[in-house]
Structures are given as C-alpha cells and as structure tokens.
C-alpha cells in the first residue's frame, strides 16, 4: 500500500526524531478515528469530547504505543489490499 504525501510533509517528517514521528502517528490515528463522530458533542451531560480526550491523553493509557517493541511493522510490510467486487 503506497502512501502519497506532499513533498513538504515528507520533508517535515524526515526531519523529525523517532519520538516526534510516533506522536504524529498517534495524532493521525486519532484524526482517522474521529471520522465516526458527526460533530463534537457531549459524551455525558457534564463532559465534553475535548475534555474527555484530554483526560484520556493525560492518563497514560496509551503509553504502550511508544514502546519500540510495539513497532514491529515497516511501511513496506504486507501487500496492497485487493477489494472484492
């Protein structure tokens, strides 16, 4: 599966440290998961989505994503998906 990105984005990513790249990867995953929400809305009557995200971010629940042992795949691993028609 190829990744198409602008030259500017590729340059910026290439200039990042490993840790900075992991942060961008985590943020990209968050952006994609956010597609399921029609708009920001109240999760409960008291907590807004952005406040909940902050609580989860500060909790350390996703710190395992920074573990090098979890980084077992490379961009060239696997094969392009063949969609059935």
PDB file with SEQRES, HELIX, SHEET and CRYST1 records, atoms N, CA, C and O in Angstrom:
SEQRES   1 A   85  UNK UNK UNK UNK UNK UNK UNK UNK UNK UNK UNK UNK UNK          
SEQRES   2 A   85  UNK UNK UNK UNK UNK UNK UNK UNK UNK UNK UNK UNK UNK          
SEQRES   3 A   85  UNK UNK UNK UNK UNK UNK UNK UNK UNK UNK UNK UNK UNK          
SEQRES   4 A   85  UNK UNK UNK UNK UNK UNK UNK UNK UNK UNK UNK UNK UNK          
SEQRES   5 A   85  UNK UNK UNK UNK UNK UNK UNK UNK UNK UNK UNK UNK UNK          
SEQRES   6 A   85  UNK UNK UNK UNK UNK UNK UNK UNK UNK UNK UNK UNK UNK          
SEQRES   7 A   85  UNK UNK UNK UNK UNK UNK UNK                                  
HELIX    1 AA1 UNK A    7  UNK A   15  1                                   9    
HELIX    2 AA2 UNK A   18  UNK A   33  1                                  16    
HELIX    3 AA3 UNK A   34  UNK A   36  5                                   3    
HELIX    4 AA4 UNK A   49  UNK A   59  1                                  11    
HELIX    5 AA5 UNK A   63  UNK A   66  5                                   4    
HELIX    6 AA6 UNK A   68  UNK A   70  5                                   3    
CRYST1    1.000    1.000    1.000  90.00  90.00  90.00 P 1           1          
ATOM      1  N   UNK A   1       0.853  -1.164   0.000  1.00  0.00           N  
ATOM      2  CA  UNK A   1       0.000   0.000   0.000  1.00  0.00           C  
ATOM      3  C   UNK A   1       0.904   1.235   0.000  1.00  0.00           C  
ATOM      4  O   UNK A   1       1.709   1.417   0.914  1.00  0.00           O  
ATOM      5  N   UNK A   2       0.774   2.062  -1.004  1.00  0.00           N  
ATOM      6  CA  UNK A   2       1.597   3.255  -1.093  1.00  0.00           C  
ATOM      7  C   UNK A   2       1.006   4.403  -0.317  1.00  0.00           C  
ATOM      8  O   UNK A   2      -0.209   4.497  -0.146  1.00  0.00           O  
ATOM      9  N   UNK A   3       1.872   5.272   0.149  1.00  0.00           N  
ATOM     10  CA  UNK A   3       1.428   6.462   0.863  1.00  0.00           C  
ATOM     11  C   UNK A   3       1.815   7.666   0.020  1.00  0.00           C  
ATOM     12  O   UNK A   3       2.995   7.885  -0.253  1.00  0.00           O  
ATOM     13  N   UNK A   4       0.825   8.446  -0.391  1.00  0.00           N  
ATOM     14  CA  UNK A   4       1.085   9.656  -1.151  1.00  0.00           C  
ATOM     15  C   UNK A   4       0.996  10.837  -0.203  1.00  0.00           C  
ATOM     16  O   UNK A   4      -0.019  11.042   0.463  1.00  0.00           O  
ATOM     17  N   UNK A   5       2.068  11.608  -0.150  1.00  0.00           N  
ATOM     18  CA  UNK A   5       2.056  12.802   0.679  1.00  0.00           C  
ATOM     19  C   UNK A   5       2.790  13.899  -0.066  1.00  0.00           C  
ATOM     20  O   UNK A   5       3.575  13.631  -0.975  1.00  0.00           O  
ATOM     21  N   UNK A   6       2.534  15.114   0.320  1.00  0.00           N  
ATOM     22  CA  UNK A   6       3.211  16.224  -0.323  1.00  0.00           C  
ATOM     23  C   UNK A   6       4.696  16.185   0.006  1.00  0.00           C  
ATOM     24  O   UNK A   6       5.111  15.599   1.005  1.00  0.00           O  
ATOM     25  N   UNK A   7       5.482  16.814  -0.845  1.00  0.00           N  
ATOM     26  CA  UNK A   7       6.928  16.881  -0.593  1.00  0.00           C  
ATOM     27  C   UNK A   7       7.204  17.626   0.707  1.00  0.00           C  
ATOM     28  O   UNK A   7       8.118  17.268   1.449  1.00  0.00           O  
ATOM     29  N   UNK A   8       6.412  18.663   0.984  1.00  0.00           N  
ATOM     30  CA  UNK A   8       6.613  19.441   2.211  1.00  0.00           C  
ATOM     31  C   UNK A   8       6.384  18.569   3.441  1.00  0.00           C  
ATOM     32  O   UNK A   8       7.159  18.623   4.396  1.00  0.00           O  
ATOM     33  N   UNK A   9       5.315  17.761   3.419  1.00  0.00           N  
ATOM     34  CA  UNK A   9       5.033  16.887   4.550  1.00  0.00           C  
ATOM     35  C   UNK A   9       6.125  15.836   4.701  1.00  0.00           C  
ATOM     36  O   UNK A   9       6.575  15.557   5.812  1.00  0.00           O  
ATOM     37  N   UNK A  10       6.549  15.253   3.585  1.00  0.00           N  
ATOM     38  CA  UNK A  10       7.606  14.242   3.629  1.00  0.00           C  
ATOM     39  C   UNK A  10       8.893  14.836   4.198  1.00  0.00           C  
ATOM     40  O   UNK A  10       9.584  14.187   4.983  1.00  0.00           O  
ATOM     41  N   UNK A  11       9.214  16.061   3.806  1.00  0.00           N  
ATOM     42  CA  UNK A  11      10.422  16.728   4.318  1.00  0.00           C  
ATOM     43  C   UNK A  11      10.321  16.941   5.819  1.00  0.00           C  
ATOM     44  O   UNK A  11      11.271  16.673   6.555  1.00  0.00           O  
ATOM     45  N   UNK A  12       9.174  17.422   6.272  1.00  0.00           N  
ATOM     46  CA  UNK A  12       8.993  17.659   7.703  1.00  0.00           C  
ATOM     47  C   UNK A  12       9.105  16.366   8.501  1.00  0.00           C  
ATOM     48  O   UNK A  12       9.765  16.327   9.539  1.00  0.00           O  
ATOM     49  N   UNK A  13       8.466  15.317   8.019  1.00  0.00           N  
ATOM     50  CA  UNK A  13       8.505  14.034   8.729  1.00  0.00           C  
ATOM     51  C   UNK A  13       9.930  13.497   8.770  1.00  0.00           C  
ATOM     52  O   UNK A  13      10.361  12.958   9.789  1.00  0.00           O  
ATOM     53  N   UNK A  14      10.659  13.639   7.672  1.00  0.00           N  
ATOM     54  CA  UNK A  14      12.048  13.173   7.641  1.00  0.00           C  
ATOM     55  C   UNK A  14      12.952  13.927   8.604  1.00  0.00           C  
ATOM     56  O   UNK A  14      13.976  13.396   9.033  1.00  0.00           O  
ATOM     57  N   UNK A  15      12.590  15.147   8.946  1.00  0.00           N  
ATOM     58  CA  UNK A  15      13.390  15.950   9.872  1.00  0.00           C  
ATOM     59  C   UNK A  15      13.058  15.662  11.334  1.00  0.00           C  
ATOM     60  O   UNK A  15      13.759  16.131  12.231  1.00  0.00           O  
ATOM     61  N   UNK A  16      11.995  14.893  11.583  1.00  0.00           N  
ATOM     62  CA  UNK A  16      11.553  14.617  12.949  1.00  0.00           C  
ATOM     63  C   UNK A  16      12.383  13.514  13.597  1.00  0.00           C  
ATOM     64  O   UNK A  16      12.965  12.659  12.929  1.00  0.00           O  
ATOM     65  N   UNK A  17      12.410  13.573  14.920  1.00  0.00           N  
ATOM     66  CA  UNK A  17      13.021  12.484  15.687  1.00  0.00           C  
ATOM     67  C   UNK A  17      12.058  11.307  15.697  1.00  0.00           C  
ATOM     68  O   UNK A  17      10.893  11.448  15.328  1.00  0.00           O  
ATOM     69  N   UNK A  18      12.542  10.155  16.118  1.00  0.00           N  
ATOM     70  CA  UNK A  18      11.685   8.967  16.209  1.00  0.00           C  
ATOM     71  C   UNK A  18      10.479   9.252  17.103  1.00  0.00           C  
ATOM     72  O   UNK A  18       9.352   8.902  16.751  1.00  0.00           O  
ATOM     73  N   UNK A  19      10.704   9.878  18.245  1.00  0.00           N  
ATOM     74  CA  UNK A  19       9.615  10.165  19.179  1.00  0.00           C  
ATOM     75  C   UNK A  19       8.595  11.117  18.555  1.00  0.00           C  
ATOM     76  O   UNK A  19       7.390  10.938  18.736  1.00  0.00           O  
ATOM     77  N   UNK A  20       9.063  12.115  17.829  1.00  0.00           N  
ATOM     78  CA  UNK A  20       8.143  13.049  17.174  1.00  0.00           C  
ATOM     79  C   UNK A  20       7.312  12.331  16.107  1.00  0.00           C  
ATOM     80  O   UNK A  20       6.125  12.619  15.946  1.00  0.00           O  
ATOM     81  N   UNK A  21       7.923  11.413  15.390  1.00  0.00           N  
ATOM     82  CA  UNK A  21       7.176  10.648  14.389  1.00  0.00           C  
ATOM     83  C   UNK A  21       6.099   9.799  15.050  1.00  0.00           C  
ATOM     84  O   UNK A  21       4.994   9.677  14.520  1.00  0.00           O  
ATOM     85  N   UNK A  22       6.411   9.210  16.205  1.00  0.00           N  
ATOM     86  CA  UNK A  22       5.415   8.419  16.932  1.00  0.00           C  
ATOM     87  C   UNK A  22       4.243   9.300  17.361  1.00  0.00           C  
ATOM     88  O   UNK A  22       3.092   8.864  17.321  1.00  0.00           O  
ATOM     89  N   UNK A  23       4.530  10.537  17.773  1.00  0.00           N  
ATOM     90  CA  UNK A  23       3.460  11.455  18.172  1.00  0.00           C  
ATOM     91  C   UNK A  23       2.570  11.787  16.979  1.00  0.00           C  
ATOM     92  O   UNK A  23       1.347  11.836  17.111  1.00  0.00           O  
ATOM     93  N   UNK A  24       3.175  12.012  15.822  1.00  0.00           N  
ATOM     94  CA  UNK A  24       2.400  12.296  14.613  1.00  0.00           C  
ATOM     95  C   UNK A  24       1.552  11.085  14.248  1.00  0.00           C  
ATOM     96  O   UNK A  24       0.396  11.232  13.851  1.00  0.00           O  
ATOM     97  N   UNK A  25       2.118   9.891  14.379  1.00  0.00           N  
ATOM     98  CA  UNK A  25       1.378   8.660  14.087  1.00  0.00           C  
ATOM     99  C   UNK A  25       0.163   8.529  15.003  1.00  0.00           C  
ATOM    100  O   UNK A  25      -0.926   8.180  14.547  1.00  0.00           O  
ATOM    101  N   UNK A  26       0.348   8.809  16.286  1.00  0.00           N  
ATOM    102  CA  UNK A  26      -0.754   8.732  17.245  1.00  0.00           C  
ATOM    103  C   UNK A  26      -1.824   9.769  16.922  1.00  0.00           C  
ATOM    104  O   UNK A  26      -3.018   9.480  16.986  1.00  0.00           O  
ATOM    105  N   UNK A  27      -1.391  10.970  16.576  1.00  0.00           N  
ATOM    106  CA  UNK A  27      -2.343  12.021  16.235  1.00  0.00           C  
ATOM    107  C   UNK A  27      -3.111  11.663  14.962  1.00  0.00           C  
ATOM    108  O   UNK A  27      -4.316  11.902  14.880  1.00  0.00           O  
ATOM    109  N   UNK A  28      -2.425  11.094  13.971  1.00  0.00           N  
ATOM    110  CA  UNK A  28      -3.091  10.687  12.731  1.00  0.00           C  
ATOM    111  C   UNK A  28      -4.148   9.624  13.013  1.00  0.00           C  
ATOM    112  O   UNK A  28      -5.239   9.667  12.444  1.00  0.00           O  
ATOM    113  N   UNK A  29      -3.831   8.674  13.887  1.00  0.00           N  
ATOM    114  CA  UNK A  29      -4.803   7.642  14.259  1.00  0.00           C  
ATOM    115  C   UNK A  29      -6.016   8.276  14.929  1.00  0.00           C  
ATOM    116  O   UNK A  29      -7.148   7.856  14.689  1.00  0.00           O  
ATOM    117  N   UNK A  30      -5.788   9.281  15.763  1.00  0.00           N  
ATOM    118  CA  UNK A  30      -6.888   9.994  16.412  1.00  0.00           C  
ATOM    119  C   UNK A  30      -7.754  10.700  15.379  1.00  0.00           C  
ATOM    120  O   UNK A  30      -8.981  10.633  15.449  1.00  0.00           O  
ATOM    121  N   UNK A  31      -7.128  11.377  14.421  1.00  0.00           N  
ATOM    122  CA  UNK A  31      -7.869  12.097  13.381  1.00  0.00           C  
ATOM    123  C   UNK A  31      -8.768  11.126  12.611  1.00  0.00           C  
ATOM    124  O   UNK A  31      -9.934  11.426  12.350  1.00  0.00           O  
ATOM    125  N   UNK A  32      -8.221   9.965  12.250  1.00  0.00           N  
ATOM    126  CA  UNK A  32      -8.996   8.980  11.492  1.00  0.00           C  
ATOM    127  C   UNK A  32     -10.148   8.430  12.331  1.00  0.00           C  
ATOM    128  O   UNK A  32     -11.259   8.268  11.827  1.00  0.00           O  
ATOM    129  N   UNK A  33      -9.890   8.143  13.601  1.00  0.00           N  
ATOM    130  CA  UNK A  33     -10.958   7.603  14.453  1.00  0.00           C  
ATOM    131  C   UNK A  33     -12.069   8.618  14.660  1.00  0.00           C  
ATOM    132  O   UNK A  33     -13.216   8.242  14.900  1.00  0.00           O  
ATOM    133  N   UNK A  34     -11.741   9.895  14.570  1.00  0.00           N  
ATOM    134  CA  UNK A  34     -12.705  10.970  14.764  1.00  0.00           C  
ATOM    135  C   UNK A  34     -13.739  11.031  13.638  1.00  0.00           C  
ATOM    136  O   UNK A  34     -14.779  11.671  13.794  1.00  0.00           O  
ATOM    137  N   UNK A  35     -13.468  10.379  12.514  1.00  0.00           N  
ATOM    138  CA  UNK A  35     -14.415  10.384  11.389  1.00  0.00           C  
ATOM    139  C   UNK A  35     -15.772   9.826  11.783  1.00  0.00           C  
ATOM    140  O   UNK A  35     -16.785  10.172  11.175  1.00  0.00           O  
ATOM    141  N   UNK A  36     -15.802   8.976  12.781  1.00  0.00           N  
ATOM    142  CA  UNK A  36     -17.057   8.359  13.201  1.00  0.00           C  
ATOM    143  C   UNK A  36     -17.982   9.331  13.927  1.00  0.00           C  
ATOM    144  O   UNK A  36     -19.160   9.032  14.127  1.00  0.00           O  
ATOM    145  N   UNK A  37     -17.468  10.473  14.318  1.00  0.00           N  
ATOM    146  CA  UNK A  37     -18.278  11.467  15.006  1.00  0.00           C  
ATOM    147  C   UNK A  37     -18.818  12.462  13.989  1.00  0.00           C  
ATOM    148  O   UNK A  37     -18.066  12.992  13.172  1.00  0.00           O  
ATOM    149  N   UNK A  38     -20.105  12.710  14.041  1.00  0.00           N  
ATOM    150  CA  UNK A  38     -20.701  13.706  13.146  1.00  0.00           C  
ATOM    151  C   UNK A  38     -20.211  15.105  13.493  1.00  0.00           C  
ATOM    152  O   UNK A  38     -19.994  15.935  12.610  1.00  0.00           O  
ATOM    153  N   UNK A  39     -20.044  15.354  14.765  1.00  0.00           N  
ATOM    154  CA  UNK A  39     -19.593  16.664  15.246  1.00  0.00           C  
ATOM    155  C   UNK A  39     -19.204  16.488  16.706  1.00  0.00           C  
ATOM    156  O   UNK A  39     -19.478  15.452  17.311  1.00  0.00           O  
ATOM    157  N   UNK A  40     -18.566  17.502  17.263  1.00  0.00           N  
ATOM    158  CA  UNK A  40     -18.294  17.455  18.696  1.00  0.00           C  
ATOM    159  C   UNK A  40     -19.631  17.444  19.428  1.00  0.00           C  
ATOM    160  O   UNK A  40     -20.534  18.211  19.095  1.00  0.00           O  
ATOM    161  N   UNK A  41     -19.749  16.600  20.394  1.00  0.00           N  
ATOM    162  CA  UNK A  41     -20.993  16.521  21.137  1.00  0.00           C  
ATOM    163  C   UNK A  41     -20.666  16.144  22.580  1.00  0.00           C  
ATOM    164  O   UNK A  41     -19.539  15.759  22.889  1.00  0.00           O  
ATOM    165  N   UNK A  42     -21.633  16.256  23.433  1.00  0.00           N  
ATOM    166  CA  UNK A  42     -21.437  15.904  24.817  1.00  0.00           C  
ATOM    167  C   UNK A  42     -21.517  14.391  24.975  1.00  0.00           C  
ATOM    168  O   UNK A  42     -22.496  13.770  24.561  1.00  0.00           O  
ATOM    169  N   UNK A  43     -20.488  13.801  25.572  1.00  0.00           N  
ATOM    170  CA  UNK A  43     -20.488  12.366  25.826  1.00  0.00           C  
ATOM    171  C   UNK A  43     -21.450  12.071  26.963  1.00  0.00           C  
ATOM    172  O   UNK A  43     -22.202  11.097  26.920  1.00  0.00           O  
ATOM    173  N   UNK A  44     -21.419  12.899  27.951  1.00  0.00           N  
ATOM    174  CA  UNK A  44     -22.398  12.833  29.035  1.00  0.00           C  
ATOM    175  C   UNK A  44     -22.936  14.249  29.184  1.00  0.00           C  
ATOM    176  O   UNK A  44     -22.570  15.140  28.417  1.00  0.00           O  
ATOM    177  N   UNK A  45     -23.771  14.452  30.133  1.00  0.00           N  
ATOM    178  CA  UNK A  45     -24.289  15.793  30.352  1.00  0.00           C  
ATOM    179  C   UNK A  45     -23.232  16.739  30.902  1.00  0.00           C  
ATOM    180  O   UNK A  45     -23.402  17.957  30.858  1.00  0.00           O  
ATOM    181  N   UNK A  46     -22.136  16.180  31.422  1.00  0.00           N  
ATOM    182  CA  UNK A  46     -21.157  17.015  32.100  1.00  0.00           C  
ATOM    183  C   UNK A  46     -19.812  17.134  31.390  1.00  0.00           C  
ATOM    184  O   UNK A  46     -19.098  18.112  31.610  1.00  0.00           O  
ATOM    185  N   UNK A  47     -19.440  16.166  30.542  1.00  0.00           N  
ATOM    186  CA  UNK A  47     -18.093  16.134  29.982  1.00  0.00           C  
ATOM    187  C   UNK A  47     -18.138  16.299  28.466  1.00  0.00           C  
ATOM    188  O   UNK A  47     -18.810  15.536  27.772  1.00  0.00           O  
ATOM    189  N   UNK A  48     -17.420  17.299  27.958  1.00  0.00           N  
ATOM    190  CA  UNK A  48     -17.348  17.492  26.516  1.00  0.00           C  
ATOM    191  C   UNK A  48     -16.259  16.593  25.934  1.00  0.00           C  
ATOM    192  O   UNK A  48     -15.352  16.166  26.648  1.00  0.00           O  
ATOM    193  N   UNK A  49     -16.353  16.312  24.648  1.00  0.00           N  
ATOM    194  CA  UNK A  49     -15.422  15.410  23.982  1.00  0.00           C  
ATOM    195  C   UNK A  49     -13.980  15.872  24.167  1.00  0.00           C  
ATOM    196  O   UNK A  49     -13.117  15.059  24.499  1.00  0.00           O  
ATOM    197  N   UNK A  50     -13.703  17.150  23.962  1.00  0.00           N  
ATOM    198  CA  UNK A  50     -12.324  17.622  24.088  1.00  0.00           C  
ATOM    199  C   UNK A  50     -11.794  17.455  25.511  1.00  0.00           C  
ATOM    200  O   UNK A  50     -10.602  17.209  25.695  1.00  0.00           O  
ATOM    201  N   UNK A  51     -12.646  17.581  26.508  1.00  0.00           N  
ATOM    202  CA  UNK A  51     -12.214  17.365  27.889  1.00  0.00           C  
ATOM    203  C   UNK A  51     -11.933  15.887  28.137  1.00  0.00           C  
ATOM    204  O   UNK A  51     -10.971  15.539  28.823  1.00  0.00           O  
ATOM    205  N   UNK A  52     -12.770  15.021  27.580  1.00  0.00           N  
ATOM    206  CA  UNK A  52     -12.564  13.580  27.716  1.00  0.00           C  
ATOM    207  C   UNK A  52     -11.265  13.156  27.041  1.00  0.00           C  
ATOM    208  O   UNK A  52     -10.518  12.341  27.582  1.00  0.00           O  
ATOM    209  N   UNK A  53     -10.996  13.705  25.864  1.00  0.00           N  
ATOM    210  CA  UNK A  53      -9.748  13.398  25.157  1.00  0.00           C  
ATOM    211  C   UNK A  53      -8.549  13.813  25.999  1.00  0.00           C  
ATOM    212  O   UNK A  53      -7.559  13.085  26.069  1.00  0.00           O  
ATOM    213  N   UNK A  54      -8.627  14.955  26.625  1.00  0.00           N  
ATOM    214  CA  UNK A  54      -7.526  15.424  27.482  1.00  0.00           C  
ATOM    215  C   UNK A  54      -7.313  14.479  28.660  1.00  0.00           C  
ATOM    216  O   UNK A  54      -6.174  14.159  29.002  1.00  0.00           O  
ATOM    217  N   UNK A  55      -8.396  14.033  29.277  1.00  0.00           N  
ATOM    218  CA  UNK A  55      -8.294  13.107  30.406  1.00  0.00           C  
ATOM    219  C   UNK A  55      -7.637  11.801  29.961  1.00  0.00           C  
ATOM    220  O   UNK A  55      -6.741  11.289  30.631  1.00  0.00           O  
ATOM    221  N   UNK A  56      -8.087  11.269  28.828  1.00  0.00           N  
ATOM    222  CA  UNK A  56      -7.523  10.016  28.324  1.00  0.00           C  
ATOM    223  C   UNK A  56      -6.057  10.203  27.962  1.00  0.00           C  
ATOM    224  O   UNK A  56      -5.230   9.343  28.267  1.00  0.00           O  
ATOM    225  N   UNK A  57      -5.723  11.318  27.316  1.00  0.00           N  
ATOM    226  CA  UNK A  57      -4.327  11.585  26.934  1.00  0.00           C  
ATOM    227  C   UNK A  57      -3.419  11.661  28.150  1.00  0.00           C  
ATOM    228  O   UNK A  57      -2.308  11.131  28.134  1.00  0.00           O  
ATOM    229  N   UNK A  58      -3.885  12.317  29.200  1.00  0.00           N  
ATOM    230  CA  UNK A  58      -3.070  12.505  30.399  1.00  0.00           C  
ATOM    231  C   UNK A  58      -3.012  11.253  31.272  1.00  0.00           C  
ATOM    232  O   UNK A  58      -2.180  11.167  32.175  1.00  0.00           O  
ATOM    233  N   UNK A  59      -3.886  10.285  31.010  1.00  0.00           N  
ATOM    234  CA  UNK A  59      -3.952   9.103  31.869  1.00  0.00           C  
ATOM    235  C   UNK A  59      -2.792   8.137  31.667  1.00  0.00           C  
ATOM    236  O   UNK A  59      -2.487   7.334  32.549  1.00  0.00           O  
ATOM    237  N   UNK A  60      -2.146   8.214  30.509  1.00  0.00           N  
ATOM    238  CA  UNK A  60      -1.056   7.283  30.218  1.00  0.00           C  
ATOM    239  C   UNK A  60      -1.542   5.951  29.672  1.00  0.00           C  
ATOM    240  O   UNK A  60      -0.742   5.034  29.490  1.00  0.00           O  
ATOM    241  N   UNK A  61      -2.833   5.826  29.409  1.00  0.00           N  
ATOM    242  CA  UNK A  61      -3.395   4.564  28.932  1.00  0.00           C  
ATOM    243  C   UNK A  61      -2.823   4.112  27.595  1.00  0.00           C  
ATOM    244  O   UNK A  61      -2.828   2.922  27.281  1.00  0.00           O  
ATOM    245  N   UNK A  62      -2.334   5.057  26.816  1.00  0.00           N  
ATOM    246  CA  UNK A  62      -1.808   4.716  25.502  1.00  0.00           C  
ATOM    247  C   UNK A  62      -0.287   4.806  25.435  1.00  0.00           C  
ATOM    248  O   UNK A  62       0.287   4.823  24.346  1.00  0.00           O  
ATOM    249  N   UNK A  63       0.369   4.865  26.595  1.00  0.00           N  
ATOM    250  CA  UNK A  63       1.826   4.938  26.613  1.00  0.00           C  
ATOM    251  C   UNK A  63       2.481   3.731  25.964  1.00  0.00           C  
ATOM    252  O   UNK A  63       3.612   3.825  25.486  1.00  0.00           O  
ATOM    253  N   UNK A  64       1.792   2.603  25.940  1.00  0.00           N  
ATOM    254  CA  UNK A  64       2.352   1.407  25.320  1.00  0.00           C  
ATOM    255  C   UNK A  64       2.625   1.620  23.843  1.00  0.00           C  
ATOM    256  O   UNK A  64       3.445   0.910  23.261  1.00  0.00           O  
ATOM    257  N   UNK A  65       1.950   2.589  23.221  1.00  0.00           N  
ATOM    258  CA  UNK A  65       2.194   2.868  21.809  1.00  0.00           C  
ATOM    259  C   UNK A  65       3.600   3.414  21.569  1.00  0.00           C  
ATOM    260  O   UNK A  65       4.117   3.335  20.455  1.00  0.00           O  
ATOM    261  N   UNK A  66       4.214   3.963  22.609  1.00  0.00           N  
ATOM    262  CA  UNK A  66       5.574   4.498  22.489  1.00  0.00           C  
ATOM    263  C   UNK A  66       6.638   3.426  22.666  1.00  0.00           C  
ATOM    264  O   UNK A  66       7.826   3.708  22.509  1.00  0.00           O  
ATOM    265  N   UNK A  67       6.234   2.199  22.991  1.00  0.00           N  
ATOM    266  CA  UNK A  67       7.167   1.107  23.214  1.00  0.00           C  
ATOM    267  C   UNK A  67       7.722   0.628  21.875  1.00  0.00           C  
ATOM    268  O   UNK A  67       6.956   0.275  20.979  1.00  0.00           O  
ATOM    269  N   UNK A  68       9.049   0.614  21.732  1.00  0.00           N  
ATOM    270  CA  UNK A  68       9.675   0.180  20.484  1.00  0.00           C  
ATOM    271  C   UNK A  68       9.281  -1.240  20.112  1.00  0.00           C  
ATOM    272  O   UNK A  68       9.239  -1.574  18.928  1.00  0.00           O  
ATOM    273  N   UNK A  69       8.993  -2.077  21.095  1.00  0.00           N  
ATOM    274  CA  UNK A  69       8.612  -3.460  20.810  1.00  0.00           C  
ATOM    275  C   UNK A  69       7.267  -3.544  20.085  1.00  0.00           C  
ATOM    276  O   UNK A  69       6.983  -4.545  19.428  1.00  0.00           O  
ATOM    277  N   UNK A  70       6.450  -2.518  20.198  1.00  0.00           N  
ATOM    278  CA  UNK A  70       5.163  -2.493  19.503  1.00  0.00           C  
ATOM    279  C   UNK A  70       5.331  -2.088  18.043  1.00  0.00           C  
ATOM    280  O   UNK A  70       4.415  -2.272  17.241  1.00  0.00           O  
ATOM    281  N   UNK A  71       6.479  -1.546  17.696  1.00  0.00           N  
ATOM    282  CA  UNK A  71       6.748  -1.043  16.358  1.00  0.00           C  
ATOM    283  C   UNK A  71       7.355  -2.159  15.516  1.00  0.00           C  
ATOM    284  O   UNK A  71       8.536  -2.111  15.172  1.00  0.00           O  
ATOM    285  N   UNK A  72       6.540  -3.171  15.183  1.00  0.00           N  
ATOM    286  CA  UNK A  72       7.071  -4.368  14.536  1.00  0.00           C  
ATOM    287  C   UNK A  72       6.866  -4.377  13.029  1.00  0.00           C  
ATOM    288  O   UNK A  72       7.373  -5.270  12.351  1.00  0.00           O  
ATOM    289  N   UNK A  73       6.141  -3.414  12.491  1.00  0.00           N  
ATOM    290  CA  UNK A  73       5.876  -3.384  11.061  1.00  0.00           C  
ATOM    291  C   UNK A  73       6.553  -2.180  10.423  1.00  0.00           C  
ATOM    292  O   UNK A  73       6.700  -1.130  11.048  1.00  0.00           O  
ATOM    293  N   UNK A  74       6.955  -2.345   9.191  1.00  0.00           N  
ATOM    294  CA  UNK A  74       7.543  -1.264   8.413  1.00  0.00           C  
ATOM    295  C   UNK A  74       6.551  -0.840   7.339  1.00  0.00           C  
ATOM    296  O   UNK A  74       5.588  -1.555   7.065  1.00  0.00           O  
ATOM    297  N   UNK A  75       6.783   0.323   6.730  1.00  0.00           N  
ATOM    298  CA  UNK A  75       5.877   0.810   5.700  1.00  0.00           C  
ATOM    299  C   UNK A  75       5.777  -0.151   4.522  1.00  0.00           C  
ATOM    300  O   UNK A  75       4.741  -0.204   3.859  1.00  0.00           O  
ATOM    301  N   UNK A  76       6.842  -0.915   4.251  1.00  0.00           N  
ATOM    302  CA  UNK A  76       6.844  -1.821   3.104  1.00  0.00           C  
ATOM    303  C   UNK A  76       6.315  -3.212   3.433  1.00  0.00           C  
ATOM    304  O   UNK A  76       6.238  -4.051   2.536  1.00  0.00           O  
ATOM    305  N   UNK A  77       5.950  -3.490   4.672  1.00  0.00           N  
ATOM    306  CA  UNK A  77       5.410  -4.795   5.058  1.00  0.00           C  
ATOM    307  C   UNK A  77       4.012  -4.973   4.483  1.00  0.00           C  
ATOM    308  O   UNK A  77       3.273  -4.007   4.290  1.00  0.00           O  
ATOM    309  N   UNK A  78       3.674  -6.197   4.218  1.00  0.00           N  
ATOM    310  CA  UNK A  78       2.318  -6.511   3.776  1.00  0.00           C  
ATOM    311  C   UNK A  78       2.131  -6.280   2.290  1.00  0.00           C  
ATOM    312  O   UNK A  78       3.069  -5.953   1.562  1.00  0.00           O  
ATOM    313  N   UNK A  79       0.903  -6.459   1.868  1.00  0.00           N  
ATOM    314  CA  UNK A  79       0.548  -6.295   0.461  1.00  0.00           C  
ATOM    315  C   UNK A  79      -0.624  -5.336   0.356  1.00  0.00           C  
ATOM    316  O   UNK A  79      -1.378  -5.135   1.308  1.00  0.00           O  
ATOM    317  N   UNK A  80      -0.755  -4.756  -0.815  1.00  0.00           N  
ATOM    318  CA  UNK A  80      -1.867  -3.840  -1.046  1.00  0.00           C  
ATOM    319  C   UNK A  80      -3.179  -4.623  -0.975  1.00  0.00           C  
ATOM    320  O   UNK A  80      -3.261  -5.761  -1.437  1.00  0.00           O  
ATOM    321  N   UNK A  81      -4.193  -4.001  -0.395  1.00  0.00           N  
ATOM    322  CA  UNK A  81      -5.493  -4.639  -0.248  1.00  0.00           C  
ATOM    323  C   UNK A  81      -6.155  -4.755  -1.620  1.00  0.00           C  
ATOM    324  O   UNK A  81      -6.195  -3.796  -2.392  1.00  0.00           O  
ATOM    325  N   UNK A  82      -6.671  -5.946  -1.903  1.00  0.00           N  
ATOM    326  CA  UNK A  82      -7.442  -6.174  -3.137  1.00  0.00           C  
ATOM    327  C   UNK A  82      -8.913  -6.223  -2.753  1.00  0.00           C  
ATOM    328  O   UNK A  82      -9.350  -7.166  -2.093  1.00  0.00           O  
ATOM    329  N   UNK A  83      -9.668  -5.231  -3.154  1.00  0.00           N  
ATOM    330  CA  UNK A  83     -11.074  -5.166  -2.774  1.00  0.00           C  
ATOM    331  C   UNK A  83     -11.901  -6.072  -3.679  1.00  0.00           C  
ATOM    332  O   UNK A  83     -11.742  -6.056  -4.899  1.00  0.00           O  
ATOM    333  N   UNK A  84     -12.766  -6.845  -3.086  1.00  0.00           N  
ATOM    334  CA  UNK A  84     -13.659  -7.737  -3.847  1.00  0.00           C  
ATOM    335  C   UNK A  84     -14.780  -6.912  -4.455  1.00  0.00           C  
ATOM    336  O   UNK A  84     -15.268  -5.955  -3.854  1.00  0.00           O  
ATOM    337  N   UNK A  85     -15.166  -7.288  -5.618  1.00  0.00           N  
ATOM    338  CA  UNK A  85     -16.278  -6.549  -6.280  1.00  0.00           C  
ATOM    339  C   UNK A  85     -17.474  -7.409  -6.400  1.00  0.00           C  
ATOM    340  O   UNK A  85     -18.499  -6.972  -6.922  1.00  0.00           O  
TER     341      UNK A  85                                                      
END                                                                             
